[in-house]
Amino acid sequence: MSEIYDAVIIGAGPSGSTTAHYLAKEGFNVLLLDKFNFPRDKTCGDGLTPRALQILDDMGILDTINQVGYRSNKLELISPKGHTATAPLPKKENLCDYLLVIPRLILDNIILERAMASGANFQAPVRVMGVEQEGDTMFIKGEQGAKTITFRARMVIHATGANTKLLLTTGLLKKMPQMILTARTYYDGITSTDGAAQCRLDNVPLPGYGWVFPVSATSAGKMAAEHLSHMFAIGDFSVKQLAAFDKLLRKRYQQLFVLCDRLRLLYLNHLFVNHVVRAVARSEELMNLFMNIAVENQNVYRGLAPGTIAKVIFEGMPGR
Ligand SMILES: Cc1cc2nc3c(=O)[nH]c(=O)nc-3n(C[C@H](O)[C@H](O)[C@H](O)COP(=O)(O)OP(=O)(O)OC[C@H]3O[C@@H](n4cnc5c(N)ncnc54)[C@H](O)[C@@H]3O)c2cc1C
């Protein structure tokens, strides 16, 4: 029989590898599995926010990443009609005041190598097809080429990103979520951005958006490892303990998601978005709010009442 790992993590993207690093650092016997050999590419804008950089710093790999990434310290918001609002990245205590752009082909491999240096095991290509539980043991069944392979663990972590197949198979996801269409491409010789990361609402069907990052994923992974360490420490793997992690995630991120959802509804209207961008360009407070939303900072509402935001935006609307 194969050895029993403390945790098997399915998916070696930023979430999986970050979780593996923190668990292995605590002395847990961790196995990371991925259906691809690394380095592997992943469709992404390649932008790292100051919060993501903070975690990478905590993992001890920020210096390495700084050497290969491209720094951008300003953001530009572009309305459907071409109005622009540009500002430097907000300065926050203990956070970098720049974004880093680094192709995922490179970034994910650096994070994976960090996890392995911390003691995590890695096997690929292994496509996990199913997860079953017998008593206290989880059985992870995968395909390695033509071979079927089974691993045993006390805990399984799904870190399979936007891929829903395994979540549906295991019943963790009841139905397929609504699909959205995304695309990523690299261009040479673009000089018009002047080093700014651009959030573009022009030439896209709203509520879609585009990002342009000048080029020369992770805090959830850290939280997952902390929660899992706690579960191991108290020896409680109950559904209640797992649900506590869900609550923790919601507490940390729900406010941001709700805010983003509301904004999405607003920017269905071209005319409105044109005015928002012009209002943002005029008001330092609004500019600060939008820049914080763009880099996913928490508690972005603080100090700015929704009424004030609406007043500043609607002041410039025709007929007001
Ligand atoms: C167009 C686009 C632009 C984006 N731009 C940005 C950006 O600029 N900045 C940003 O922070 N985020 C951006 N994102 C989001 C970001 O890409 C994801 O949030 C991030 O990759 C999630 O990391 P993850 O580790 O959870 O999943 P992933 O990076 O997707 O990793 C999941 C891993 O699981 C593996 N896997 C899946 N199923 C199985 C299986 N059955 N068996 C074994 N292995 C499996 C996959 O091979 C993969 O390596 C963008 C996304 C898109 C689509």
PDBQT file of the ligand as one rigid body, heavy atoms in Angstrom, charges set to zero:
ROOT
HETATM    1  C1  LIG A 401      -8.027  36.154 -19.020  1.00  0.00    +0.000 C 
HETATM    2  C2  LIG A 401      -7.681  36.114 -17.545  1.00  0.00    +0.000 A 
HETATM    3  C3  LIG A 401      -6.923  37.144 -16.994  1.00  0.00    +0.000 A 
HETATM    4  C4  LIG A 401      -6.600  37.114 -15.652  1.00  0.00    +0.000 A 
HETATM    5  N1  LIG A 401      -5.775  38.087 -15.156  1.00  0.00    +0.000 NA
HETATM    6  C5  LIG A 401      -5.370  38.051 -13.883  1.00  0.00    +0.000 A 
HETATM    7  C6  LIG A 401      -4.394  38.988 -13.402  1.00  0.00    +0.000 A 
HETATM    8  O1  LIG A 401      -3.894  39.839 -14.125  1.00  0.00    +0.000 OA
HETATM    9  N2  LIG A 401      -4.028  38.893 -12.093  1.00  0.00    +0.000 N 
HETATM   10  C7  LIG A 401      -4.547  37.949 -11.245  1.00  0.00    +0.000 A 
HETATM   11  O2  LIG A 401      -4.177  37.927 -10.067  1.00  0.00    +0.000 OA
HETATM   12  N3  LIG A 401      -5.438  37.028 -11.694  1.00  0.00    +0.000 NA
HETATM   13  C8  LIG A 401      -5.845  37.056 -12.980  1.00  0.00    +0.000 A 
HETATM   14  N4  LIG A 401      -6.699  36.087 -13.452  1.00  0.00    +0.000 N 
HETATM   15  C9  LIG A 401      -7.181  35.049 -12.506  1.00  0.00    +0.000 C 
HETATM   16  C10 LIG A 401      -6.063  34.039 -12.239  1.00  0.00    +0.000 C 
HETATM   17  O3  LIG A 401      -5.580  33.525 -13.445  1.00  0.00    +0.000 OA
HETATM   18  C11 LIG A 401      -6.610  32.919 -11.342  1.00  0.00    +0.000 C 
HETATM   19  O4  LIG A 401      -7.277  33.495 -10.246  1.00  0.00    +0.000 OA
HETATM   20  C12 LIG A 401      -5.495  32.030 -10.810  1.00  0.00    +0.000 C 
HETATM   21  O5  LIG A 401      -4.827  31.368 -11.833  1.00  0.00    +0.000 OA
HETATM   22  C13 LIG A 401      -6.080  30.976  -9.864  1.00  0.00    +0.000 C 
HETATM   23  O6  LIG A 401      -5.015  30.179  -9.406  1.00  0.00    +0.000 OA
HETATM   24  P1  LIG A 401      -5.293  28.709  -8.935  1.00  0.00    +0.000 P 
HETATM   25  O7  LIG A 401      -4.031  28.158  -8.380  1.00  0.00    +0.000 OA
HETATM   26  O8  LIG A 401      -6.509  28.679  -8.089  1.00  0.00    +0.000 OA
HETATM   27  O9  LIG A 401      -5.703  27.941 -10.291  1.00  0.00    +0.000 OA
HETATM   28  P2  LIG A 401      -4.838  27.654 -11.599  1.00  0.00    +0.000 P 
HETATM   29  O10 LIG A 401      -3.714  28.596 -11.745  1.00  0.00    +0.000 OA
HETATM   30  O11 LIG A 401      -5.810  27.542 -12.709  1.00  0.00    +0.000 OA
HETATM   31  O12 LIG A 401      -4.224  26.216 -11.295  1.00  0.00    +0.000 OA
HETATM   32  C14 LIG A 401      -5.046  25.082 -11.225  1.00  0.00    +0.000 C 
HETATM   33  C15 LIG A 401      -4.170  23.887 -11.542  1.00  0.00    +0.000 C 
HETATM   34  O13 LIG A 401      -4.954  22.713 -11.347  1.00  0.00    +0.000 OA
HETATM   35  C16 LIG A 401      -4.606  21.761 -12.334  1.00  0.00    +0.000 C 
HETATM   36  N5  LIG A 401      -5.716  20.820 -12.468  1.00  0.00    +0.000 N 
HETATM   37  C17 LIG A 401      -7.006  21.116 -12.810  1.00  0.00    +0.000 A 
HETATM   38  N6  LIG A 401      -7.764  19.979 -12.803  1.00  0.00    +0.000 NA
HETATM   39  C18 LIG A 401      -6.926  18.969 -12.446  1.00  0.00    +0.000 A 
HETATM   40  C19 LIG A 401      -7.100  17.569 -12.262  1.00  0.00    +0.000 A 
HETATM   41  N7  LIG A 401      -8.281  16.976 -12.435  1.00  0.00    +0.000 N 
HETATM   42  N8  LIG A 401      -6.032  16.830 -11.907  1.00  0.00    +0.000 NA
HETATM   43  C20 LIG A 401      -4.821  17.417 -11.715  1.00  0.00    +0.000 A 
HETATM   44  N9  LIG A 401      -4.589  18.725 -11.885  1.00  0.00    +0.000 NA
HETATM   45  C21 LIG A 401      -5.634  19.490 -12.233  1.00  0.00    +0.000 A 
HETATM   46  C22 LIG A 401      -4.360  22.613 -13.588  1.00  0.00    +0.000 C 
HETATM   47  O14 LIG A 401      -3.530  21.958 -14.511  1.00  0.00    +0.000 OA
HETATM   48  C23 LIG A 401      -3.697  23.859 -12.995  1.00  0.00    +0.000 C 
HETATM   49  O15 LIG A 401      -2.282  23.794 -13.038  1.00  0.00    +0.000 OA
HETATM   50  C24 LIG A 401      -7.053  36.069 -14.801  1.00  0.00    +0.000 A 
HETATM   51  C25 LIG A 401      -7.810  35.028 -15.358  1.00  0.00    +0.000 A 
HETATM   52  C26 LIG A 401      -8.113  35.048 -16.702  1.00  0.00    +0.000 A 
HETATM   53  C27 LIG A 401      -8.916  33.903 -17.263  1.00  0.00    +0.000 C 
ENDROOT
TORSDOF 0
